[in-house]
Amino acid sequence: MRPPLDPSEVGPLLSTYQGRQNKEDLTHDTAGLMRVIQAVLQVDSDDTMARVLQANRHHIPEAVKTLQRALEREVWMEHDIEEAMIQDGAAPCSSNVGYFLKTTQS
């Protein structure tokens, strides 16, 4: 039988356990999201897509706004990449994310 824990050991043990649980939850949630994304990519109609995503008509306007904001961020990122490449004298290429990350992290 294991001796009782000292009260000062409880906090760090709980933090370690919680961190492990959070990591497992993230892995599980990510796998579930990937399954949903794969299912959505296989559908052939908007109605089926809405059912797979479990979106009802009340959720769709907010989902469209969210997707629009994500698209705007993506466009601005591509713009920033092209601007950085032009300033360095390189030919702009919006798919060159590696170049952008390399130059912004140094």
N, C-alpha and C positions, 0 to 999 in steps of 0.2 A: 504494500500500500504506500502511496505517495504521501509525503508529509504536506501539511497545509502550506499554502503560499504566503509569503510575507506580503502585507498589503502594498508595499512599494513595488512589487513585481506584477501586480494585477494590471495596472495601466499599460505598461509596455506589452504584456502578453495580449491584452485585448486589442491594442493598436495593430499588432502583427496579425492577429486573427482577422480583424476587420479589413486590413490591406489585402490579405489573401482572398477573402470573400469578394471584395470589390473587383479584384483582378479576374476571378472566376466568373463573376456576373458580367463583366465587360466582354469577356471571351464568348460567353453564351449569348449575350445580346447581339454582339457583332455577327455571330454565325446565323442567328435568326433573321437579322436584317439582310444579310447576304442572300438567304433563301427567298425572302420576300422580293428583293430586287431581281433575282433570277426569274421568279415567277412573273413579275411585271414585264420583264423583257420578252417573255414568251407569249403574251396575250395579243390578240388581234383586234380588239375594240376598246374604245374609251370606257364603255359600261363595264366590261370585264376588268379593266384596269382599276376602276374605282372600287369594284367589289374586292379585288385582291388586296388593294391598299386599305380596305375597310373604311373608305371615305364616303360619307353621305353628303348630300347637297349643302348642308350647313358648313362642312369643313372645307369644301372645294375653294371658295373665295380666299380664305386664309392660306391654303396650300399654294394657290396660284401666286399670291403676293410673296410668299416665302421663296418659291422657285424663281420669281422675277428678281428678288434681291440677290439670290445666289448667282444668277446669270449676270447681273450687273457687277458683282464682285469679280467674277471670272473675266468679264470684258475689261474691267479696270486693271486687273493683273496682267492681262495680255498687253494692254496699253503701256503699263509700266515696264514690262520686259522690252518692248520695242523701243521705248524712250531710252532705257539704259544702254541698249545695244547701239543705238544711233549715236549717243554721247561717246561711246567707246570706239566708234568708227566701224562697228561690225554691221553686217547686213541684217536687218530685222527679220525675225522668224518667230511668229507667235508660239510655235510649239517648243521653243528652246527654253523651257523652264529651268533646266539645269544651269544654263548660263546665268539666268536671273538670280537663282538661289546662291550660286557661287559668288557673284559680284556683290550681293546684298549682305552676305554673311562675313565678308572679309573686312 
